[in-house]
Amino acid sequence: MKLRYSRRALSQLASVYEYLHERSPSAADNVRASIRSTIARLKSMPGLGKLTDEPGVHVIIEPGYRYRVFYMVRDGGLYVIRILHGRQERDR
């Protein structure tokens, strides 16, 4: 299954990393690896997430740090739309 990221998701992932890296480089690496691991699991099992109120959009919660990964399955691929921490407001 092909994996693609929206510009927003890539920007959000980069922001998470940069914010944490200033405080603890190892923590930033761990969080990024955990988010990527969650997304990698989705590639083989896209049905792991729950449907949201938005048509076709699923969400899965990354277990270690509580980041929410919003994604769609379309055209035979996995499309990551946005990545937010559980404490952040969900932007539409």
QUIPEQUI-V594107 format. One record per residue. SS is DSSP state (hx for helix, st for strand, lp for the rest). PHI is phi in degrees with one decimal (none if undefined). OMEGA is omega in whole degrees, 0 to 359 (none if undefined). Layout:
# QUIPEQUI-V594107
SS&PHI&OMEGA, SS&PHI&OMEGA
This chain:
# QUIPEQUI-V594107
lp&none&180, st&-74.2&180, st&-112.9&176, st&-134.3&179, st&-121.5&171, lp&-73.0&175, hx&-60.0&180, hx&-61.2&181, hx&-62.9&179, hx&-63.3&178, hx&-65.2&180, hx&-66.1&178, hx&-63.6&178, hx&-64.4&179, hx&-63.6&177, hx&-58.9&182, hx&-62.2&182, hx&-61.8&179, hx&-59.6&182, hx&-71.3&183, hx&-61.7&178, hx&-63.1&183, hx&-94.9&182, lp&-160.2&181, hx&-56.6&181, hx&-68.8&177, hx&-64.4&179, hx&-60.5&178, hx&-62.4&181, hx&-65.3&181, hx&-65.0&180, hx&-60.2&179, hx&-63.5&180, hx&-67.4&177, hx&-63.1&180, hx&-64.5&178, hx&-63.9&178, hx&-61.5&179, hx&-65.5&178, hx&-63.1&177, hx&-63.0&180, hx&-64.2&180, hx&-59.7&180, hx&-93.6&181, lp&-138.9&185, hx&-64.9&180, hx&-82.6&181, hx&-64.6&183, lp&-79.4&178, st&-100.3&174, st&-68.2&176, lp&-99.9&176, lp&-71.8&178, lp&-83.1&182, lp&-55.3&176, lp&79.0&183, lp&-98.8&177, st&-109.5&174, st&-137.2&172, st&-130.2&179, st&-97.5&176, lp&-67.8&193, lp&-70.1&186, lp&-74.1&188, lp&-125.9&174, lp&68.2&173, st&-81.7&177, st&-100.2&179, st&-109.0&178, st&-96.6&185, st&-151.6&175, st&-130.1&171, st&-108.8&181, st&-155.0&180, lp&51.5&178, lp&72.7&182, st&-134.6&178, st&-105.7&183, st&-119.3&180, st&-82.7&186, st&-91.6&180, st&-158.1&181, st&-135.6&183, st&-132.2&173, st&-74.7&181, lp&-56.3&180, lp&-85.9&180, lp&-82.3&173, lp&-69.4&178, lp&-77.1&179, lp&-86.7&180, lp&-111.8&none
